[in-house]
């Protein structure tokens, strides 16, 4: 048995060193789900990929994606719906998608500042800011560091901090996953693509596009982003944002437990909490109409600094 394992290990190493890079086969009829051209915007010496959809004079909505994703990969369904009546801005965050892959220390707050600088270039002073998963931490940091620029805040499947024990366990798991990806050349992109396809969150006709989109990734840059997400802690200031806010909670979220999301809603004193019964972390893919409706409703809020209607006694939980 030991000899067999030794030869298997040697075969794997030889394949990695001299064999072709593995690539799956896709069934015929592969198509791109939403053809939205992008352009690069400079922030300092770095270029960031930005896509826009919808009327230029419509209310602006900024969609911020999560860890290991990209703006088009996570928002193609929701963004397409919103673009009918909103100016939709999609940014590939640092170390994601078509933006720079940076192996230097990654901080959520820096990404929030980069989003603000991009909006400056686009001539957008205020917007409805939407963050999904890690994008929700970036959206919180944006609202805190750039007061007055957020008309309303929509936080989806996200959190204000990691409890210490879970943070420790996830850091350990991340270090193991990074080592595995360095050695084998496979990891997060393959798992993410396979999961989204097997669960039906992404249609099979988009499999090739999904594979390409998730493989625009550097393992070390991705790890730096993940460590930043685990360090994020908004508890000291989140209750002082003073921004009209909506928290969307998929009740069966397997990555961000629902109790963390309810805690976030309490800490931020959310104007509305939208529960999505039975939904999991991939809620932007599985419930795009609902998510788009929530965002459109939030975009109609009065600007920050203007009176916001006081919620009634049952406004803390609206079930969808």
PEMOQUI-V586938 format. One record per residue. RES is the residue in one letter. SS is DSSP state (helix for helix, strand for strand, loop for the rest). D_CENTER is the distance of its C-alpha to the mean C-alpha in Angstrom with 1 decimal. Layout:
res: {RES/RES}
ss: {SS/SS}
d_center: {D_CENTER/D_CENTER}
//
This chain:
res: {X/X/X/X/X/X/X/X/X/X/X/X/X/X/X/X/X/X/X/X/X/X/X/X/X/X/X/X/X/X/X/X/X/X/X/X/X/X/X/X/X/X/X/X/X/X/X/X/X/X/X/X/X/X/X/X/X/X/X/X/X/X/X/X/X/X/X/X/X/X/X/X/X/X/X/X/X/X/X/X/X/X/X/X/X/X/X/X/X/X/X/X/X/X/X/X/X/X/X/X/X/X/X/X/X/X/X/X/X/X/X/X/X/X/X/X/X/X/X/X/X/X/X/X/X/X/X/X/X/X/X/X/X/X/X/X/X/X/X/X/X/X/X/X/X/X/X/X/X/X/X/X/X/X/X/X/X/X/X/X/X/X/X/X/X/X/X/X/X/X/X/X/X/X/X/X/X/X/X/X/X/X/X/X/X/X/X/X/X/X/X/X/X/X/X/X/X/X/X/X/X/X/X/X/X/X/X/X/X/X/X/X/X/X/X/X/X/X/X/X/X/X/X/X/X/X/X/X/X/X/X/X/X/X/X/X/X/X/X/X/X/X/X/X/X/X/X/X/X/X/X/X/X/X/X/X/X/X/X/X/X/X/X/X/X/X/X/X/X/X/X/X/X/X/X/X/X/X/X/X/X/X/X/X/X/X/X/X/X/X/X/X/X/X/X/X/X/X/X/X/X/X/X/X/X/X/X/X/X/X/X/X/X/X/X/X/X/X/X/X}
ss: {loop/helix/helix/helix/helix/helix/helix/helix/helix/helix/helix/helix/helix/helix/helix/helix/helix/helix/loop/loop/loop/loop/loop/loop/loop/loop/loop/loop/loop/loop/loop/loop/loop/loop/loop/loop/loop/strand/strand/strand/strand/strand/strand/loop/loop/strand/strand/strand/strand/strand/strand/strand/strand/loop/loop/loop/loop/loop/strand/strand/strand/strand/strand/strand/loop/loop/loop/loop/loop/loop/helix/helix/helix/helix/helix/helix/helix/helix/helix/helix/helix/helix/loop/loop/loop/strand/strand/strand/strand/strand/strand/loop/loop/loop/loop/loop/loop/loop/loop/loop/loop/loop/loop/loop/loop/loop/loop/helix/helix/helix/helix/helix/helix/helix/helix/helix/helix/helix/helix/helix/helix/helix/loop/loop/loop/loop/strand/strand/strand/strand/strand/strand/loop/helix/helix/helix/helix/helix/helix/helix/helix/helix/helix/helix/helix/loop/loop/loop/loop/strand/strand/strand/strand/strand/strand/strand/loop/loop/loop/loop/strand/loop/loop/helix/helix/helix/helix/helix/helix/helix/helix/helix/helix/helix/helix/helix/helix/helix/helix/helix/helix/helix/helix/helix/loop/loop/loop/helix/helix/helix/helix/helix/helix/helix/helix/helix/helix/helix/loop/loop/loop/loop/loop/helix/helix/helix/helix/helix/helix/helix/helix/helix/helix/helix/loop/loop/loop/loop/helix/helix/helix/helix/helix/helix/helix/helix/helix/helix/helix/helix/helix/loop/strand/loop/loop/loop/loop/helix/helix/helix/loop/loop/loop/loop/strand/strand/strand/strand/strand/strand/loop/loop/loop/loop/loop/loop/loop/helix/helix/helix/helix/helix/helix/helix/helix/helix/helix/helix/loop/loop/loop/strand/strand/strand/strand/strand/loop/loop/loop/loop/loop/loop/helix/helix/helix/helix/loop/helix/helix/helix/helix/helix/helix/helix/helix/helix/helix/helix/helix/loop/loop/loop/loop/loop/loop/loop/loop/loop/loop/loop/loop/loop/loop/loop/loop/loop/loop/strand/strand/loop}
d_center: {44.1/43.4/44.8/42.6/39.4/40.6/41.1/37.7/36.1/38.2/37.3/33.6/34.1/36.4/33.9/31.1/33.7/35.6/34.1/31.8/28.0/27.1/25.6/25.4/27.4/26.0/28.0/29.4/27.9/24.5/22.8/19.7/17.9/17.5/19.5/18.2/19.6/18.0/19.7/19.3/19.6/21.2/20.2/23.2/23.9/20.4/19.2/15.7/15.0/14.8/15.3/17.0/18.2/20.7/23.7/23.8/25.7/23.4/21.4/18.3/14.8/11.9/8.5/5.7/2.6/1.7/5.5/7.8/6.3/7.2/7.5/10.3/9.4/6.8/8.7/12.2/13.8/12.7/13.2/16.5/17.8/17.0/18.6/21.9/22.3/19.7/18.9/15.3/13.7/10.9/10.4/9.6/9.0/11.9/12.4/10.0/11.3/14.5/14.3/16.5/16.2/17.4/19.1/20.1/18.8/15.3/14.8/12.1/14.9/15.6/12.2/12.8/16.3/15.3/13.4/16.7/18.8/17.3/17.9/21.4/22.0/21.2/23.5/21.2/22.3/20.4/17.6/15.7/12.4/9.5/6.5/4.4/5.0/5.2/4.2/7.2/9.2/9.0/10.1/12.7/14.0/14.2/16.3/18.4/19.1/19.7/21.6/22.9/20.1/18.1/19.9/17.7/14.5/12.4/10.4/9.1/9.4/9.3/12.3/14.6/15.8/16.6/20.2/22.4/23.4/20.0/18.8/21.9/21.5/17.9/19.1/22.0/20.0/17.7/20.9/22.5/19.6/19.7/23.5/23.4/21.2/23.5/26.5/25.7/23.2/21.2/18.4/14.6/14.6/17.6/16.4/13.1/15.1/18.0/16.2/14.6/18.0/20.2/18.6/18.9/15.3/15.8/19.4/21.7/22.6/19.2/19.5/20.6/17.9/15.2/17.2/17.4/13.8/12.7/15.8/15.0/14.5/16.9/17.2/18.3/15.6/12.9/15.0/15.2/11.5/11.7/14.9/13.6/11.1/14.2/16.4/14.6/17.0/17.3/20.4/22.9/21.7/19.3/22.4/23.6/21.0/23.1/20.4/20.5/17.6/16.4/14.6/13.7/14.5/14.6/17.9/17.8/14.4/15.2/12.6/12.5/16.1/17.0/19.4/16.8/15.2/18.7/19.6/16.8/18.3/21.7/20.9/19.5/22.2/20.0/22.1/20.7/19.1/18.2/18.6/17.8/20.5/20.1/16.4/14.2/10.6/10.3/11.3/9.7/11.9/14.8/15.3/14.4/17.7/17.2/13.8/15.3/18.4/16.9/15.2/18.5/20.4/18.6/19.2/22.9/23.1/25.5/24.4/23.9/27.5/28.9/30.1/27.7/29.4/29.9/28.5/31.2/31.9/29.6/26.7/24.6/23.6/23.4/23.0/21.6}
//
